[in-house]
Amino acid sequence: MHYYWHDGWQHMGWQHIAWWWVSALVIIAVLWVAMSAANRNGRPDSRERILKRRYAGGEIAREEYERKLQELRR
């Protein structure tokens, strides 16, 4: 029986290696997507985004929003 498995490995060696490479690439791709999503969600808001949120929420007036936006973009 051992010889049978050994003989099978010789005939299908390249397929076995290809399967491992494809599996490794799929795992790497899944991890990369998961890490990218985690970084995107955990990233702090930019100053402009915070300013826009404050303006949209009515915390600051339009004039103050435009003035601060110009200051941020300098």
Predicted model as a PDB file, atoms N, CA, C, CB and O in Angstrom, pLDDT in the B-factor column:
MODEL        1                                                                  
ATOM      1  N   MET A   1       0.825  -1.183   0.000  1.00 48.00           N  
ATOM      2  CA  MET A   1       0.000   0.000   0.000  1.00 48.00           C  
ATOM      3  C   MET A   1       0.875   1.255   0.000  1.00 48.00           C  
ATOM      4  CB  MET A   1      -0.942  -0.006   1.207  1.00 48.00           C  
ATOM      5  O   MET A   1       0.537   2.258  -0.627  1.00 48.00           O  
ATOM      6  N   HIS A   2       1.960   1.186   0.685  1.00 50.00           N  
ATOM      7  CA  HIS A   2       2.868   2.327   0.713  1.00 50.00           C  
ATOM      8  C   HIS A   2       3.376   2.625  -0.694  1.00 50.00           C  
ATOM      9  CB  HIS A   2       4.048   2.060   1.669  1.00 50.00           C  
ATOM     10  O   HIS A   2       3.506   3.787  -1.079  1.00 50.00           O  
ATOM     11  N   TYR A   3       3.657   1.592  -1.445  1.00 50.00           N  
ATOM     12  CA  TYR A   3       4.146   1.773  -2.810  1.00 50.00           C  
ATOM     13  C   TYR A   3       3.075   2.439  -3.675  1.00 50.00           C  
ATOM     14  CB  TYR A   3       4.564   0.417  -3.420  1.00 50.00           C  
ATOM     15  O   TYR A   3       3.399   3.252  -4.541  1.00 50.00           O  
ATOM     16  N   TYR A   4       1.830   2.109  -3.454  1.00 52.00           N  
ATOM     17  CA  TYR A   4       0.746   2.704  -4.224  1.00 52.00           C  
ATOM     18  C   TYR A   4       0.703   4.213  -4.006  1.00 52.00           C  
ATOM     19  CB  TYR A   4      -0.599   2.068  -3.840  1.00 52.00           C  
ATOM     20  O   TYR A   4       0.595   4.977  -4.965  1.00 52.00           O  
ATOM     21  N   TRP A   5       0.785   4.634  -2.774  1.00 53.00           N  
ATOM     22  CA  TRP A   5       0.759   6.071  -2.482  1.00 53.00           C  
ATOM     23  C   TRP A   5       1.988   6.751  -3.053  1.00 53.00           C  
ATOM     24  CB  TRP A   5       0.674   6.319  -0.969  1.00 53.00           C  
ATOM     25  O   TRP A   5       1.902   7.859  -3.584  1.00 53.00           O  
ATOM     26  N   HIS A   6       3.130   6.091  -2.944  1.00 55.00           N  
ATOM     27  CA  HIS A   6       4.352   6.671  -3.479  1.00 55.00           C  
ATOM     28  C   HIS A   6       4.257   6.809  -4.995  1.00 55.00           C  
ATOM     29  CB  HIS A   6       5.566   5.817  -3.094  1.00 55.00           C  
ATOM     30  O   HIS A   6       4.687   7.818  -5.555  1.00 55.00           O  
ATOM     31  N   ASP A   7       3.708   5.819  -5.648  1.00 54.00           N  
ATOM     32  CA  ASP A   7       3.543   5.867  -7.096  1.00 54.00           C  
ATOM     33  C   ASP A   7       2.551   6.973  -7.477  1.00 54.00           C  
ATOM     34  CB  ASP A   7       3.063   4.495  -7.635  1.00 54.00           C  
ATOM     35  O   ASP A   7       2.753   7.671  -8.470  1.00 54.00           O  
ATOM     36  N   GLY A   8       1.513   7.130  -6.713  1.00 53.00           N  
ATOM     37  CA  GLY A   8       0.542   8.192  -6.967  1.00 53.00           C  
ATOM     38  C   GLY A   8       1.164   9.574  -6.831  1.00 53.00           C  
ATOM     39  O   GLY A   8       0.841  10.479  -7.600  1.00 53.00           O  
ATOM     40  N   TRP A   9       2.036   9.739  -5.875  1.00 51.00           N  
ATOM     41  CA  TRP A   9       2.696  11.032  -5.694  1.00 51.00           C  
ATOM     42  C   TRP A   9       3.578  11.366  -6.894  1.00 51.00           C  
ATOM     43  CB  TRP A   9       3.533  11.031  -4.407  1.00 51.00           C  
ATOM     44  O   TRP A   9       3.672  12.528  -7.287  1.00 51.00           O  
ATOM     45  N   GLN A  10       4.211  10.374  -7.466  1.00 56.00           N  
ATOM     46  CA  GLN A  10       5.071  10.633  -8.615  1.00 56.00           C  
ATOM     47  C   GLN A  10       4.262  11.087  -9.822  1.00 56.00           C  
ATOM     48  CB  GLN A  10       5.875   9.387  -8.964  1.00 56.00           C  
ATOM     49  O   GLN A  10       4.702  11.974 -10.553  1.00 56.00           O  
ATOM     50  N   HIS A  11       3.118  10.513 -10.041  1.00 57.00           N  
ATOM     51  CA  HIS A  11       2.312  10.860 -11.199  1.00 57.00           C  
ATOM     52  C   HIS A  11       1.571  12.173 -11.007  1.00 57.00           C  
ATOM     53  CB  HIS A  11       1.330   9.757 -11.494  1.00 57.00           C  
ATOM     54  O   HIS A  11       1.278  12.862 -11.984  1.00 57.00           O  
ATOM     55  N   MET A  12       1.268  12.525  -9.790  1.00 61.00           N  
ATOM     56  CA  MET A  12       0.483  13.729  -9.547  1.00 61.00           C  
ATOM     57  C   MET A  12       1.267  14.776  -8.764  1.00 61.00           C  
ATOM     58  CB  MET A  12      -0.786  13.379  -8.804  1.00 61.00           C  
ATOM     59  O   MET A  12       0.672  15.630  -8.106  1.00 61.00           O  
ATOM     60  N   GLY A  13       2.573  14.718  -8.829  1.00 68.00           N  
ATOM     61  CA  GLY A  13       3.392  15.641  -8.057  1.00 68.00           C  
ATOM     62  C   GLY A  13       3.167  17.094  -8.403  1.00 68.00           C  
ATOM     63  O   GLY A  13       3.056  17.927  -7.503  1.00 68.00           O  
ATOM     64  N   TRP A  14       3.096  17.425  -9.686  1.00 72.00           N  
ATOM     65  CA  TRP A  14       2.920  18.826 -10.079  1.00 72.00           C  
ATOM     66  C   TRP A  14       1.548  19.337  -9.694  1.00 72.00           C  
ATOM     67  CB  TRP A  14       3.130  18.993 -11.578  1.00 72.00           C  
ATOM     68  O   TRP A  14       1.397  20.511  -9.356  1.00 72.00           O  
ATOM     69  N   GLN A  15       0.535  18.465  -9.740  1.00 77.00           N  
ATOM     70  CA  GLN A  15      -0.810  18.874  -9.335  1.00 77.00           C  
ATOM     71  C   GLN A  15      -0.864  19.137  -7.842  1.00 77.00           C  
ATOM     72  CB  GLN A  15      -1.840  17.807  -9.719  1.00 77.00           C  
ATOM     73  O   GLN A  15      -1.541  20.060  -7.389  1.00 77.00           O  
ATOM     74  N   HIS A  16      -0.151  18.327  -7.083  1.00 76.00           N  
ATOM     75  CA  HIS A  16      -0.112  18.510  -5.635  1.00 76.00           C  
ATOM     76  C   HIS A  16       0.552  19.832  -5.291  1.00 76.00           C  
ATOM     77  CB  HIS A  16       0.630  17.346  -4.958  1.00 76.00           C  
ATOM     78  O   HIS A  16       0.067  20.581  -4.443  1.00 76.00           O  
ATOM     79  N   ILE A  17       1.666  20.114  -5.955  1.00 80.00           N  
ATOM     80  CA  ILE A  17       2.371  21.377  -5.706  1.00 80.00           C  
ATOM     81  C   ILE A  17       1.495  22.551  -6.125  1.00 80.00           C  
ATOM     82  CB  ILE A  17       3.723  21.414  -6.466  1.00 80.00           C  
ATOM     83  O   ILE A  17       1.427  23.551  -5.410  1.00 80.00           O  
ATOM     84  N   ALA A  18       0.826  22.447  -7.263  1.00 85.00           N  
ATOM     85  CA  ALA A  18      -0.048  23.519  -7.736  1.00 85.00           C  
ATOM     86  C   ALA A  18      -1.190  23.754  -6.754  1.00 85.00           C  
ATOM     87  CB  ALA A  18      -0.605  23.185  -9.129  1.00 85.00           C  
ATOM     88  O   ALA A  18      -1.566  24.898  -6.501  1.00 85.00           O  
ATOM     89  N   TRP A  19      -1.741  22.684  -6.204  1.00 87.00           N  
ATOM     90  CA  TRP A  19      -2.830  22.805  -5.234  1.00 87.00           C  
ATOM     91  C   TRP A  19      -2.367  23.587  -4.010  1.00 87.00           C  
ATOM     92  CB  TRP A  19      -3.344  21.413  -4.816  1.00 87.00           C  
ATOM     93  O   TRP A  19      -3.097  24.444  -3.513  1.00 87.00           O  
ATOM     94  N   TRP A  20      -1.170  23.302  -3.521  1.00 88.00           N  
ATOM     95  CA  TRP A  20      -0.647  24.025  -2.363  1.00 88.00           C  
ATOM     96  C   TRP A  20      -0.426  25.495  -2.683  1.00 88.00           C  
ATOM     97  CB  TRP A  20       0.657  23.395  -1.886  1.00 88.00           C  
ATOM     98  O   TRP A  20      -0.719  26.354  -1.852  1.00 88.00           O  
ATOM     99  N   TRP A  21       0.083  25.799  -3.865  1.00 91.00           N  
ATOM    100  CA  TRP A  21       0.295  27.199  -4.246  1.00 91.00           C  
ATOM    101  C   TRP A  21      -1.035  27.942  -4.345  1.00 91.00           C  
ATOM    102  CB  TRP A  21       1.049  27.285  -5.585  1.00 91.00           C  
ATOM    103  O   TRP A  21      -1.157  29.066  -3.858  1.00 91.00           O  
ATOM    104  N   VAL A  22      -2.008  27.331  -4.961  1.00 93.00           N  
ATOM    105  CA  VAL A  22      -3.323  27.971  -5.086  1.00 93.00           C  
ATOM    106  C   VAL A  22      -3.941  28.174  -3.703  1.00 93.00           C  
ATOM    107  CB  VAL A  22      -4.268  27.119  -5.980  1.00 93.00           C  
ATOM    108  O   VAL A  22      -4.502  29.235  -3.427  1.00 93.00           O  
ATOM    109  N   SER A  23      -3.845  27.184  -2.846  1.00 94.00           N  
ATOM    110  CA  SER A  23      -4.379  27.309  -1.493  1.00 94.00           C  
ATOM    111  C   SER A  23      -3.689  28.434  -0.729  1.00 94.00           C  
ATOM    112  CB  SER A  23      -4.223  25.991  -0.736  1.00 94.00           C  
ATOM    113  O   SER A  23      -4.346  29.223  -0.050  1.00 94.00           O  
ATOM    114  N   ALA A  24      -2.372  28.507  -0.841  1.00 95.00           N  
ATOM    115  CA  ALA A  24      -1.626  29.555  -0.153  1.00 95.00           C  
ATOM    116  C   ALA A  24      -2.015  30.931  -0.675  1.00 95.00           C  
ATOM    117  CB  ALA A  24      -0.122  29.335  -0.314  1.00 95.00           C  
ATOM    118  O   ALA A  24      -2.159  31.867   0.112  1.00 95.00           O  
ATOM    119  N   LEU A  25      -2.185  31.073  -1.978  1.00 96.00           N  
ATOM    120  CA  LEU A  25      -2.574  32.358  -2.544  1.00 96.00           C  
ATOM    121  C   LEU A  25      -3.967  32.774  -2.113  1.00 96.00           C  
ATOM    122  CB  LEU A  25      -2.503  32.305  -4.047  1.00 96.00           C  
ATOM    123  O   LEU A  25      -4.210  33.954  -1.861  1.00 96.00           O  
ATOM    124  N   VAL A  26      -4.883  31.822  -2.024  1.00 96.00           N  
ATOM    125  CA  VAL A  26      -6.240  32.133  -1.565  1.00 96.00           C  
ATOM    126  C   VAL A  26      -6.214  32.586  -0.114  1.00 96.00           C  
ATOM    127  CB  VAL A  26      -7.166  30.909  -1.726  1.00 96.00           C  
ATOM    128  O   VAL A  26      -6.885  33.554   0.243  1.00 96.00           O  
ATOM    129  N   ILE A  27      -5.455  31.906   0.719  1.00 97.00           N  
ATOM    130  CA  ILE A  27      -5.357  32.284   2.137  1.00 97.00           C  
ATOM    131  C   ILE A  27      -4.746  33.675   2.268  1.00 97.00           C  
ATOM    132  CB  ILE A  27      -4.511  31.250   2.926  1.00 97.00           C  
ATOM    133  O   ILE A  27      -5.230  34.490   3.053  1.00 97.00           O  
ATOM    134  N   ILE A  28      -3.702  33.950   1.516  1.00 97.00           N  
ATOM    135  CA  ILE A  28      -3.066  35.274   1.565  1.00 97.00           C  
ATOM    136  C   ILE A  28      -4.049  36.351   1.105  1.00 97.00           C  
ATOM    137  CB  ILE A  28      -1.788  35.301   0.683  1.00 97.00           C  
ATOM    138  O   ILE A  28      -4.117  37.422   1.708  1.00 97.00           O  
ATOM    139  N   ALA A  29      -4.803  36.079   0.054  1.00 97.00           N  
ATOM    140  CA  ALA A  29      -5.776  37.058  -0.445  1.00 97.00           C  
ATOM    141  C   ALA A  29      -6.861  37.342   0.588  1.00 97.00           C  
ATOM    142  CB  ALA A  29      -6.414  36.559  -1.745  1.00 97.00           C  
ATOM    143  O   ALA A  29      -7.239  38.495   0.795  1.00 97.00           O  
ATOM    144  N   VAL A  30      -7.358  36.295   1.234  1.00 96.00           N  
ATOM    145  CA  VAL A  30      -8.401  36.472   2.251  1.00 96.00           C  
ATOM    146  C   VAL A  30      -7.852  37.290   3.421  1.00 96.00           C  
ATOM    147  CB  VAL A  30      -8.925  35.093   2.750  1.00 96.00           C  
ATOM    148  O   VAL A  30      -8.527  38.193   3.916  1.00 96.00           O  
ATOM    149  N   LEU A  31      -6.644  36.981   3.859  1.00 95.00           N  
ATOM    150  CA  LEU A  31      -6.046  37.746   4.961  1.00 95.00           C  
ATOM    151  C   LEU A  31      -5.821  39.199   4.564  1.00 95.00           C  
ATOM    152  CB  LEU A  31      -4.718  37.112   5.395  1.00 95.00           C  
ATOM    153  O   LEU A  31      -6.056  40.099   5.371  1.00 95.00           O  
ATOM    154  N   TRP A  32      -5.376  39.441   3.352  1.00 94.00           N  
ATOM    155  CA  TRP A  32      -5.144  40.807   2.893  1.00 94.00           C  
ATOM    156  C   TRP A  32      -6.438  41.614   2.874  1.00 94.00           C  
ATOM    157  CB  TRP A  32      -4.513  40.797   1.503  1.00 94.00           C  
ATOM    158  O   TRP A  32      -6.458  42.769   3.301  1.00 94.00           O  
ATOM    159  N   VAL A  33      -7.517  41.009   2.381  1.00 92.00           N  
ATOM    160  CA  VAL A  33      -8.809  41.696   2.344  1.00 92.00           C  
ATOM    161  C   VAL A  33      -9.300  41.981   3.761  1.00 92.00           C  
ATOM    162  CB  VAL A  33      -9.851  40.855   1.576  1.00 92.00           C  
ATOM    163  O   VAL A  33      -9.804  43.070   4.035  1.00 92.00           O  
ATOM    164  N   ALA A  34      -9.156  41.017   4.655  1.00 89.00           N  
ATOM    165  CA  ALA A  34      -9.595  41.212   6.034  1.00 89.00           C  
ATOM    166  C   ALA A  34      -8.795  42.310   6.726  1.00 89.00           C  
ATOM    167  CB  ALA A  34      -9.473  39.910   6.814  1.00 89.00           C  
ATOM    168  O   ALA A  34      -9.360  43.129   7.451  1.00 89.00           O  
ATOM    169  N   MET A  35      -7.500  42.330   6.508  1.00 87.00           N  
ATOM    170  CA  MET A  35      -6.666  43.357   7.140  1.00 87.00           C  
ATOM    171  C   MET A  35      -6.954  44.734   6.560  1.00 87.00           C  
ATOM    172  CB  MET A  35      -5.182  43.019   6.972  1.00 87.00           C  
ATOM    173  O   MET A  35      -6.943  45.726   7.290  1.00 87.00           O  
ATOM    174  N   SER A  36      -7.210  44.810   5.264  1.00 83.00           N  
ATOM    175  CA  SER A  36      -7.550  46.089   4.646  1.00 83.00           C  
ATOM    176  C   SER A  36      -8.859  46.630   5.202  1.00 83.00           C  
ATOM    177  CB  SER A  36      -7.644  45.942   3.126  1.00 83.00           C  
ATOM    178  O   SER A  36      -8.979  47.823   5.482  1.00 83.00           O  
ATOM    179  N   ALA A  37      -9.829  45.755   5.359  1.00 80.00           N  
ATOM    180  CA  ALA A  37     -11.117  46.181   5.906  1.00 80.00           C  
ATOM    181  C   ALA A  37     -10.963  46.637   7.351  1.00 80.00           C  
ATOM    182  CB  ALA A  37     -12.147  45.043   5.816  1.00 80.00           C  
ATOM    183  O   ALA A  37     -11.584  47.618   7.762  1.00 80.00           O  
ATOM    184  N   ALA A  38     -10.151  45.941   8.114  1.00 75.00           N  
ATOM    185  CA  ALA A  38      -9.945  46.321   9.516  1.00 75.00           C  
ATOM    186  C   ALA A  38      -9.242  47.670   9.605  1.00 75.00           C  
ATOM    187  CB  ALA A  38      -9.124  45.243  10.257  1.00 75.00           C  
ATOM    188  O   ALA A  38      -9.583  48.488  10.459  1.00 75.00           O  
ATOM    189  N   ASN A  39      -8.270  47.911   8.740  1.00 71.00           N  
ATOM    190  CA  ASN A  39      -7.570  49.194   8.753  1.00 71.00           C  
ATOM    191  C   ASN A  39      -8.495  50.322   8.330  1.00 71.00           C  
ATOM    192  CB  ASN A  39      -6.348  49.147   7.838  1.00 71.00           C  
ATOM    193  O   ASN A  39      -8.428  51.421   8.881  1.00 71.00           O  
ATOM    194  N   ARG A  40      -9.350  50.061   7.362  1.00 70.00           N  
ATOM    195  CA  ARG A  40     -10.274  51.086   6.889  1.00 70.00           C  
ATOM    196  C   ARG A  40     -11.259  51.465   7.982  1.00 70.00           C  
ATOM    197  CB  ARG A  40     -11.024  50.604   5.646  1.00 70.00           C  
ATOM    198  O   ARG A  40     -11.552  52.645   8.169  1.00 70.00           O  
ATOM    199  N   ASN A  41     -11.768  50.484   8.700  1.00 65.00           N  
ATOM    200  CA  ASN A  41     -12.750  50.754   9.746  1.00 65.00           C  
ATOM    201  C   ASN A  41     -12.114  51.344  10.994  1.00 65.00           C  
ATOM    202  CB  ASN A  41     -13.489  49.486  10.104  1.00 65.00           C  
ATOM    203  O   ASN A  41     -12.763  52.113  11.703  1.00 65.00           O  
ATOM    204  N   GLY A  42     -10.891  51.012  11.276  1.00 60.00           N  
ATOM    205  CA  GLY A  42     -10.238  51.488  12.481  1.00 60.00           C  
ATOM    206  C   GLY A  42      -9.498  52.799  12.300  1.00 60.00           C  
ATOM    207  O   GLY A  42      -8.956  53.337  13.265  1.00 60.00           O  
ATOM    208  N   ARG A  43      -9.465  53.322  11.084  1.00 63.00           N  
ATOM    209  CA  ARG A  43      -8.727  54.549  10.796  1.00 63.00           C  
ATOM    210  C   ARG A  43      -9.477  55.745  11.386  1.00 63.00           C  
ATOM    211  CB  ARG A  43      -8.525  54.728   9.263  1.00 63.00           C  
ATOM    212  O   ARG A  43     -10.695  55.853  11.240  1.00 63.00           O  
ATOM    213  N   PRO A  44      -8.748  56.634  12.048  1.00 64.00           N  
ATOM    214  CA  PRO A  44      -9.420  57.817  12.576  1.00 64.00           C  
ATOM    215  C   PRO A  44      -9.873  58.732  11.443  1.00 64.00           C  
ATOM    216  CB  PRO A  44      -8.493  58.577  13.535  1.00 64.00           C  
ATOM    217  O   PRO A  44      -9.264  58.760  10.374  1.00 64.00           O  
ATOM    218  N   ASP A  45     -10.926  59.465  11.682  1.00 70.00           N  
ATOM    219  CA  ASP A  45     -11.447  60.375  10.669  1.00 70.00           C  
ATOM    220  C   ASP A  45     -10.471  61.503  10.386  1.00 70.00           C  
ATOM    221  CB  ASP A  45     -12.787  60.945  11.107  1.00 70.00           C  
ATOM    222  O   ASP A  45      -9.721  61.927  11.266  1.00 70.00           O  
ATOM    223  N   SER A  46     -10.486  61.977   9.167  1.00 84.00           N  
ATOM    224  CA  SER A  46      -9.656  63.117   8.817  1.00 84.00           C  
ATOM    225  C   SER A  46     -10.260  64.369   9.430  1.00 84.00           C  
ATOM    226  CB  SER A  46      -9.522  63.260   7.279  1.00 84.00           C  
ATOM    227  O   SER A  46     -11.424  64.387   9.831  1.00 84.00           O  
ATOM    228  N   ARG A  47      -9.461  65.398   9.493  1.00 88.00           N  
ATOM    229  CA  ARG A  47      -9.946  66.644  10.085  1.00 88.00           C  
ATOM    230  C   ARG A  47     -11.064  67.251   9.251  1.00 88.00           C  
ATOM    231  CB  ARG A  47      -8.803  67.644  10.234  1.00 88.00           C  
ATOM    232  O   ARG A  47     -12.015  67.812   9.795  1.00 88.00           O  
ATOM    233  N   GLU A  48     -10.952  67.142   7.931  1.00 88.00           N  
ATOM    234  CA  GLU A  48     -12.012  67.676   7.075  1.00 88.00           C  
ATOM    235  C   GLU A  48     -13.322  66.912   7.274  1.00 88.00           C  
ATOM    236  CB  GLU A  48     -11.587  67.616   5.600  1.00 88.00           C  
ATOM    237  O   GLU A  48     -14.399  67.508   7.301  1.00 88.00           O  
ATOM    238  N   ARG A  49     -13.222  65.599   7.412  1.00 87.00           N  
ATOM    239  CA  ARG A  49     -14.429  64.797   7.615  1.00 87.00           C  
ATOM    240  C   ARG A  49     -15.101  65.154   8.939  1.00 87.00           C  
ATOM    241  CB  ARG A  49     -14.089  63.297   7.581  1.00 87.00           C  
ATOM    242  O   ARG A  49     -16.327  65.229   9.014  1.00 87.00           O  
ATOM    243  N   ILE A  50     -14.310  65.372   9.969  1.00 90.00           N  
ATOM    244  CA  ILE A  50     -14.870  65.777  11.268  1.00 90.00           C  
ATOM    245  C   ILE A  50     -15.543  67.136  11.130  1.00 90.00           C  
ATOM    246  CB  ILE A  50     -13.762  65.827  12.366  1.00 90.00           C  
ATOM    247  O   ILE A  50     -16.636  67.352  11.654  1.00 90.00           O  
ATOM    248  N   LEU A  51     -14.880  68.058  10.417  1.00 92.00           N  
ATOM    249  CA  LEU A  51     -15.450  69.390  10.222  1.00 92.00           C  
ATOM    250  C   LEU A  51     -16.768  69.305   9.453  1.00 92.00           C  
ATOM    251  CB  LEU A  51     -14.454  70.297   9.474  1.00 92.00           C  
ATOM    252  O   LEU A  51     -17.737  69.973   9.814  1.00 92.00           O  
ATOM    253  N   LYS A  52     -16.812  68.492   8.402  1.00 92.00           N  
ATOM    254  CA  LYS A  52     -18.053  68.328   7.635  1.00 92.00           C  
ATOM    255  C   LYS A  52     -19.160  67.745   8.494  1.00 92.00           C  
ATOM    256  CB  LYS A  52     -17.815  67.433   6.420  1.00 92.00           C  
ATOM    257  O   LYS A  52     -20.319  68.147   8.383  1.00 92.00           O  
ATOM    258  N   ARG A  53     -18.807  66.805   9.343  1.00 91.00           N  
ATOM    259  CA  ARG A  53     -19.797  66.194  10.226  1.00 91.00           C  
ATOM    260  C   ARG A  53     -20.352  67.228  11.207  1.00 91.00           C  
ATOM    261  CB  ARG A  53     -19.178  65.008  10.991  1.00 91.00           C  
ATOM    262  O   ARG A  53     -21.551  67.249  11.484  1.00 91.00           O  
ATOM    263  N   ARG A  54     -19.477  68.078  11.724  1.00 94.00           N  
ATOM    264  CA  ARG A  54     -19.927  69.124  12.661  1.00 94.00           C  
ATOM    265  C   ARG A  54     -20.852  70.112  11.965  1.00 94.00           C  
ATOM    266  CB  ARG A  54     -18.718  69.872  13.266  1.00 94.00           C  
ATOM    267  O   ARG A  54     -21.858  70.533  12.536  1.00 94.00           O  
ATOM    268  N   TYR A  55     -20.512  70.485  10.726  1.00 95.00           N  
ATOM    269  CA  TYR A  55     -21.350  71.412   9.965  1.00 95.00           C  
ATOM    270  C   TYR A  55     -22.700  70.773   9.643  1.00 95.00           C  
ATOM    271  CB  TYR A  55     -20.639  71.844   8.666  1.00 95.00           C  
ATOM    272  O   TYR A  55     -23.744  71.410   9.785  1.00 95.00           O  
ATOM    273  N   ALA A  56     -22.676  69.522   9.213  1.00 95.00           N  
ATOM    274  CA  ALA A  56     -23.918  68.823   8.879  1.00 95.00           C  
ATOM    275  C   ALA A  56     -24.805  68.653  10.106  1.00 95.00           C  
ATOM    276  CB  ALA A  56     -23.612  67.458   8.265  1.00 95.00           C  
ATOM    277  O   ALA A  56     -26.031  68.675  10.001  1.00 95.00           O  
ATOM    278  N   GLY A  57     -24.185  68.485  11.259  1.00 94.00           N  
ATOM    279  CA  GLY A  57     -24.959  68.312  12.490  1.00 94.00           C  
ATOM    280  C   GLY A  57     -25.444  69.611  13.100  1.00 94.00           C  
ATOM    281  O   GLY A  57     -26.140  69.602  14.115  1.00 94.00           O  
ATOM    282  N   GLY A  58     -25.078  70.743  12.482  1.00 95.00           N  
ATOM    283  CA  GLY A  58     -25.542  72.035  12.989  1.00 95.00           C  
ATOM    284  C   GLY A  58     -24.722  72.589  14.138  1.00 95.00           C  
ATOM    285  O   GLY A  58     -25.139  73.552  14.781  1.00 95.00           O  
ATOM    286  N   GLU A  59     -23.572  72.005  14.409  1.00 95.00           N  
ATOM    287  CA  GLU A  59     -22.733  72.484  15.511  1.00 95.00           C  
ATOM    288  C   GLU A  59     -22.042  73.805  15.172  1.00 95.00           C  
ATOM    289  CB  GLU A  59     -21.686  71.433  15.867  1.00 95.00           C  
ATOM    290  O   GLU A  59     -21.787  74.624  16.054  1.00 95.00           O  
ATOM    291  N   ILE A  60     -21.741  74.006  13.879  1.00 94.00           N  
ATOM    292  CA  ILE A  60     -21.066  75.234  13.467  1.00 94.00           C  
ATOM    293  C   ILE A  60     -21.820  75.856  12.287  1.00 94.00           C  
ATOM    294  CB  ILE A  60     -19.579  74.950  13.086  1.00 94.00           C  
ATOM    295  O   ILE A  60     -22.509  75.165  11.537  1.00 94.00           O  
ATOM    296  N   ALA A  61     -21.674  77.168  12.144  1.00 95.00           N  
ATOM    297  CA  ALA A  61     -22.329  77.890  11.056  1.00 95.00           C  
ATOM    298  C   ALA A  61     -21.523  77.736   9.769  1.00 95.00           C  
ATOM    299  CB  ALA A  61     -22.498  79.386  11.414  1.00 95.00           C  
ATOM    300  O   ALA A  61     -20.380  77.279   9.777  1.00 95.00           O  
ATOM    301  N   ARG A  62     -22.153  78.130   8.669  1.00 95.00           N  
ATOM    302  CA  ARG A  62     -21.513  77.998   7.354  1.00 95.00           C  
ATOM    303  C   ARG A  62     -20.231  78.816   7.269  1.00 95.00           C  
ATOM    304  CB  ARG A  62     -22.476  78.432   6.249  1.00 95.00           C  
ATOM    305  O   ARG A  62     -19.225  78.337   6.745  1.00 95.00           O  
ATOM    306  N   GLU A  63     -20.257  80.037   7.774  1.00 96.00           N  
ATOM    307  CA  GLU A  63     -19.076  80.894   7.709  1.00 96.00           C  
ATOM    308  C   GLU A  63     -17.902  80.270   8.462  1.00 96.00           C  
ATOM    309  CB  GLU A  63     -19.393  82.280   8.280  1.00 96.00           C  
ATOM    310  O   GLU A  63     -16.768  80.272   7.984  1.00 96.00           O  
ATOM    311  N   GLU A  64     -18.196  79.741   9.638  1.00 95.00           N  
ATOM    312  CA  GLU A  64     -17.142  79.103  10.436  1.00 95.00           C  
ATOM    313  C   GLU A  64     -16.622  77.846   9.724  1.00 95.00           C  
ATOM    314  CB  GLU A  64     -17.674  78.741  11.853  1.00 95.00           C  
ATOM    315  O   GLU A  64     -15.421  77.572   9.721  1.00 95.00           O  
ATOM    316  N   TYR A  65     -17.542  77.094   9.126  1.00 95.00           N  
ATOM    317  CA  TYR A  65     -17.147  75.891   8.387  1.00 95.00           C  
ATOM    318  C   TYR A  65     -16.204  76.250   7.238  1.00 95.00           C  
ATOM    319  CB  TYR A  65     -18.393  75.155   7.845  1.00 95.00           C  
ATOM    320  O   TYR A  65     -15.149  75.634   7.081  1.00 95.00           O  
ATOM    321  N   GLU A  66     -16.584  77.245   6.436  1.00 94.00           N  
ATOM    322  CA  GLU A  66     -15.758  77.632   5.297  1.00 94.00           C  
ATOM    323  C   GLU A  66     -14.407  78.184   5.742  1.00 94.00           C  
ATOM    324  CB  GLU A  66     -16.487  78.665   4.447  1.00 94.00           C  
ATOM    325  O   GLU A  66     -13.388  77.909   5.109  1.00 94.00           O  
ATOM    326  N   ARG A  67     -14.388  78.960   6.826  1.00 95.00           N  
ATOM    327  CA  ARG A  67     -13.137  79.507   7.332  1.00 95.00           C  
ATOM    328  C   ARG A  67     -12.208  78.403   7.817  1.00 95.00           C  
ATOM    329  CB  ARG A  67     -13.408  80.495   8.457  1.00 95.00           C  
ATOM    330  O   ARG A  67     -11.019  78.399   7.499  1.00 95.00           O  
ATOM    331  N   LYS A  68     -12.745  77.484   8.576  1.00 94.00           N  
ATOM    332  CA  LYS A  68     -11.929  76.382   9.093  1.00 94.00           C  
ATOM    333  C   LYS A  68     -11.468  75.446   7.971  1.00 94.00           C  
ATOM    334  CB  LYS A  68     -12.718  75.590  10.141  1.00 94.00           C  
ATOM    335  O   LYS A  68     -10.358  74.915   8.014  1.00 94.00           O  
ATOM    336  N   LEU A  69     -12.322  75.251   6.977  1.00 92.00           N  
ATOM    337  CA  LEU A  69     -11.952  74.406   5.856  1.00 92.00           C  
ATOM    338  C   LEU A  69     -10.773  75.020   5.096  1.00 92.00           C  
ATOM    339  CB  LEU A  69     -13.154  74.200   4.917  1.00 92.00           C  
ATOM    340  O   LEU A  69      -9.846  74.311   4.705  1.00 92.00           O  
ATOM    341  N   GLN A  70     -10.811  76.323   4.891  1.00 93.00           N  
ATOM    342  CA  GLN A  70      -9.682  77.004   4.235  1.00 93.00           C  
ATOM    343  C   GLN A  70      -8.420  76.877   5.072  1.00 93.00           C  
ATOM    344  CB  GLN A  70     -10.007  78.493   3.992  1.00 93.00           C  
ATOM    345  O   GLN A  70      -7.339  76.674   4.520  1.00 93.00           O  
ATOM    346  N   GLU A  71      -8.528  76.993   6.393  1.00 92.00           N  
ATOM    347  CA  GLU A  71      -7.357  76.848   7.271  1.00 92.00           C  
ATOM    348  C   GLU A  71      -6.774  75.449   7.182  1.00 92.00           C  
ATOM    349  CB  GLU A  71      -7.729  77.163   8.723  1.00 92.00           C  
ATOM    350  O   GLU A  71      -5.555  75.280   7.168  1.00 92.00           O  
ATOM    351  N   LEU A  72      -7.638  74.447   7.121  1.00 88.00           N  
ATOM    352  CA  LEU A  72      -7.159  73.065   7.043  1.00 88.00           C  
ATOM    353  C   LEU A  72      -6.447  72.776   5.719  1.00 88.00           C  
ATOM    354  CB  LEU A  72      -8.324  72.099   7.222  1.00 88.00           C  
ATOM    355  O   LEU A  72      -5.494  71.998   5.674  1.00 88.00           O  
ATOM    356  N   ARG A  73      -6.915  73.405   4.658  1.00 87.00           N  
ATOM    357  CA  ARG A  73      -6.353  73.117   3.329  1.00 87.00           C  
ATOM    358  C   ARG A  73      -5.088  73.897   3.020  1.00 87.00           C  
ATOM    359  CB  ARG A  73      -7.373  73.411   2.273  1.00 87.00           C  
ATOM    360  O   ARG A  73      -4.501  73.717   1.954  1.00 87.00           O  
ATOM    361  N   ARG A  74      -4.661  74.750   3.921  1.00 85.00           N  
ATOM    362  CA  ARG A  74      -3.398  75.493   3.711  1.00 85.00           C  
ATOM    363  C   ARG A  74      -2.214  74.614   3.941  1.00 85.00           C  
ATOM    364  CB  ARG A  74      -3.314  76.704   4.625  1.00 85.00           C  
ATOM    365  O   ARG A  74      -1.076  75.065   3.811  1.00 85.00           O  
TER     366      ARG A  74                                                      
ENDMDL                                                                          
END                                                                             
